[in-house]
Amino acid sequence: MMSTSLHAGTEREGRCIATLTGLAIGDALGMPTQSLAREEVVMQFGPILSTFYPSRPDHPFAPGIGAATVTDDTEQTLLLANELLSPGGFDVTRYARRLLEWEDDVRRRGLLDLLGPSTKAALDNLARGMDPRETGTSGTTNGAAMRIAPVGIVSPSDDLEALVRRVIEVSSLTHNTTTALSGAAAVATVISAGIDDVAFDGALDLALRAVRMVESMYDRGNEEPMSAALSRALDVGRRHEGLSLIDEIIRSVGTSLASVESVPAAFAVLASSSKDAWFACRLAASLGGDTDTIAAMTGAMAGALLGPTTIPRWAIDEVQAANDLPLEEVARRLLRARD
């Protein structure tokens, strides 16, 4: 087992901390590869990333960013965590304000990784006076799933209906569509199940149940059912590994920022790397496409399911040194708030 620097008092606490740590590590690994084609990833970093890398000066979203730096995935996850931990719990108006203030701060820092298209459109709708229940009805991208980890930490897996309701509550402002909500529910459910020490395959089965629960509540329209995409991706992950897995994800799953591609891609990597969170994050960051988000979701789920022992200490320390994130503190506070 690899040595870690997580200071966890109990196994459950360790899994909570590993959830946020795994998310940040995946995000940081995927930072320099995000939006690149697979061929570009291989040319710049090799077939599978071995460590953290800085981004190139001409990167379209993260130009000249230092190695091990996280992106919007980790920052917005912590933003949602702080909202959930606010006195009185989640408030949609305050949450919208937090998101806008975050984007203003990102601009001041000179970064280009701003609010995603679905979130931005929803907040524009809200500013125009639209009902918050309607603002996110065009949001099919993966913003809800990328930042949903805190909901998995605060929600027990033995009440799946309550967990799904909480996912919908915090996500519908920006991503009130079947595909986005079901993707977010899948990620949150795996994290919740991992923290409850549900077996690996049992957690994946529970995630499919959560997805189908959301699909039963919403009209899918012309969207491909997330349950079908997720089932296909899990089959891919169980049949392939390493470079073969990467090729098959690109061929039959997809790696775009659409929820119906990126969430299943993360699940395919997770299913293939069921013993090693660090390798899972590296592999996800090597796919090309929306790698920071795919790797962040993979890292969060793997951290919850596998705990901290498959995350190397030096990787944790490097991400912490580059970003100074309160991951352990926030994880403990979320665990204390767990119903």
N, C-alpha and C positions, 0 to 999 in steps of 0.2 A: 504493500500500500504506500501511496505517496504521502509525504509529510505535508501538513497544512498549517496555516497560521490562524485558523479559526478558533476563537476562544469560546467554545460552546459548553454550557453546563449540562445539557441533556441531549440525547439523540435527536429529539424533536426540535430543539433549539438549533442544533447543528444543521438540520435539514432546512430550516427557515433561513439561516444565514447563507447556506450553500445555494439556496434559490436565488437570492439577490446577487451573491458573488458570482455564481455561474452566469447569470444574465449579463452582468457587467463585463465578465471575461469574454463571453461570446460577442458582445457588442464591440468591444475593443479590438478583438481579432478581425471582425468583419468591417471595421471602419475603413481601412485602406482599399478593400476589395469591393465595397458597395458600388453598385451600378456598373461594374465592369463585366464584360463578357467573359465566359469561362476561359477562352483562349488568352485573353489579356491577363487573367489571374495567373495562369500557368507561366506565361512569359515573364511576368514581373516577380512572382513569388514561389514558383514551383508547383508541382501537381497538388500537394496538400501543405498548407501553411504549417510551419514548425514552431513559430513563435509570433510575437507581436511585431508589427512593422509600422513605420510612419507612412503617411500618404504622400503621394507625389505632389509637387507644387501645382500641377495642372489638373488635379482631381476635381471633378465637377461639383462635389458636395462638401468635401473636406480637404481643401488644398493646403498642403504643407503642414498637416497636423502630426504631432509627435506620436511615437509608438505608445501603445497601451491606453490611448485616450478614448473615452467613451463618447457616444453620440446622443442624439435625442431619445433613443430607446431607454437608456438608463436614466437620463434626466427626467423624462416624463413618467417613468415608473416611480421614481421617488416623489415626484409631484403628486401623483395619484395617492401614493402611500400617505403623504402628509395630509391630503384632503380627507382620506378615510379616518385618520387619527385626530382630526379636528374635533373640538367640543361639539356635541350634537350630531356628529357623523357627516356623511356625504351631503353636500348641498350643490345642486347643479349650477346655480348662478355664480357661486363663489369659485367652483371648479372652472367654469368658463373664464372667469377673470384670471385665475392662476395660469391657465394656458396662454392667454394673451400676454400676460406679464412675462412669462417664460420666453415667448418669442421675441419680445422687445429686448430682453436681456441677451438673448442669442445674437441679435443684430448688433447690440453694443459691443459684443465680444468679437465681431467681425466674422462670424461663422455663417455658412450658407445652409446648414441642415436645419431648416425651419419647420413649422408645422406642416404635416402632410396634407395632401390635397383634400381628403375627406374632412379632416379636422378643420382646416382653414375655411372650407366652404360652409361647414356647419356654423362656425363662429360668426362668419359674415351674415348668415341667415339670422342668427340670434340678434346681432346688432341691428338688423333691419326690423326687429320686432316679431319675428316668427316664433311660434310656440315651440319650446324646447323639445316637445314630443315629435315635432316635424322637421327639426333642423338637420337631422342626420339621415334622412331617408334616401340619400344617394350615396352614402358612405359604404363602399364595398372593399376598401383597402384595409391594410393590416394594422392600422394605428391602435385600434382597440385591443387586439391580441398582443401587440408588442409591449403594452404597459399594464397588462391585467394581472401580473404576478401577485401584487399585494392582495387582490381579492382572493386568490387561491390560498394565501397564508392566513387570512382572517376568517375564512369560511370552512367549516368541517365538511368532509366528503360524505358523511353519513346522512346528510340532508341535501340531496342533489337538487331538489326543487328550489330550496332557499339559496343555494350557491348560484344557480342559473338566474334567479331573480336579481341577485346582487350584481352579477355580470351585466345584465340588461340595464339595471339602474345606473351604473357608472359609465356605460358605453353608448347608450342610445342617443345622448346629446350629439355625438359626432358620427356614430356608426350604427344607425338604426335600420339595419338590413339583415336579412336572414344569414347571409354568408359571413358577414363581419361578426355578428353576435354569436353565431355558432362556432366560429373559429376561436373567438375569445373565450367562450365557455369551455371549449376543448382544452385549451392551454391552462386555464384556471383549475379545471377539474384534475388534470394530471398533477399539478402542483399540490393541490389540497390532498389528493390521495397519497402522494409521496410523503407528505408531512405526517399523515395518519398511518404510515408504514404499510400501506396496501402494496401487495406484490406488483412487480413491474407490469406483467400482462394484465393483471386485474385493473390497474390504473388506466391502461390504454382502453380496455373495454368500457370502463366507467366514462371515459371521455367521449366515446362514441354514443353512449346513452345520453349524455348531456347535449351533444350535437343534435340528436334526433328529437330531444325534448324541445329545443329551440325551433327546429324545423316544423314541429307539430303546432307551434304557436304562431308562426308567421307564414305568409304567402311567399313562396320562393320566386315567383315570376318566371323569368327566363334563365335565372342563375342555375348553374350546376349545383346539385345538393352537396353541401360540405361533407355529409356522411359518406357519399359515394367517393368523393375525392380523397377523404381521409382513409377509407378502407383500402383504396387502391394504393395509397402511399405506404400504409403499414405493410401491405403485401410486398411492395418494392423493398422496404427496409429489411424485411425478414428474409428475403431471397438474395440480397446483394450486400456487399461491403466494400469499403475503400473506394478505389477509382471506378470500379464497376457500379457502385452505388451512385456516385456523382453523375456518371453518364446516364444512368437510368432515370434519376430525378430530373435531369435536364430534358430527357426525351419524353417522359410520360407524366411528370408531375408539374414542373414549372418552378421558376424562382423569381417571379415578378412580385411587385408589392400588392397585387391582388390577394385578398385573404384566401381565396380558393386555391391559390398556388403556394404561397409562402408558408401558411400554417401546415398544410400537408407535407411540404418539403421538410419542415422541422421535425415532424413526426416520423418521416422516413428515416432521417438521420438518427433520431432517438431510438427507433426500433432496431436499427442496425448496430448501434453502439451502446448496448445495454449494460456495459460494465465500466465504462470509462468516460466521464463527463468531459475531461480535457480533450480527448481525441474527438468526441462528438462536436465540441465547439470548433476545433480546428477544421474538421471536415466541412461543417456547415459554412464556415467562413471562406471556404475554397470553392464554393459552388459557382460564384458569379451571380449577378442579379442583385436582389435586395439582401445581401449577405449579412449586414449588421443586424437586421431584424430577425432573419432566419436563425442566425447563430445566437442571438440574445434569447429568443424563445427556446431554442434547443438547450442552451445553458441553464436557463431557469428550471425547465422541466427535469433535466438530468440532475441538477443539484438537489432538487426536492426528492427525486426517486433514489438516487445513489448516495446522497449525503456528501460530506466534505472530503472523504478519503480518496477520491479520484481526481481532486483538483490540486495541482502542485503548489506548494507554498510560494515558490518564487513568482508564479504567475499572479497569485493573489496580491503579493507584496508589490509587484510591478504596477498593476492596475491601481492599487491604493496610492502608490507614490505619485502616479501621473495625474490622479484626479481628486484625491482627498475626500472620498465619499463616506458618508456615515452608514455604511451598509449593515454592519453588525448591530448598531444601535436601533436603526429602523426595523430590522428584522425582529429583534426582541420585542419592540413595542407592538408590532403587528401581531406577534404570537400572543402577547398578553391580551390583545383585543379579540382574539379568536373566540367565536361564540361557543 
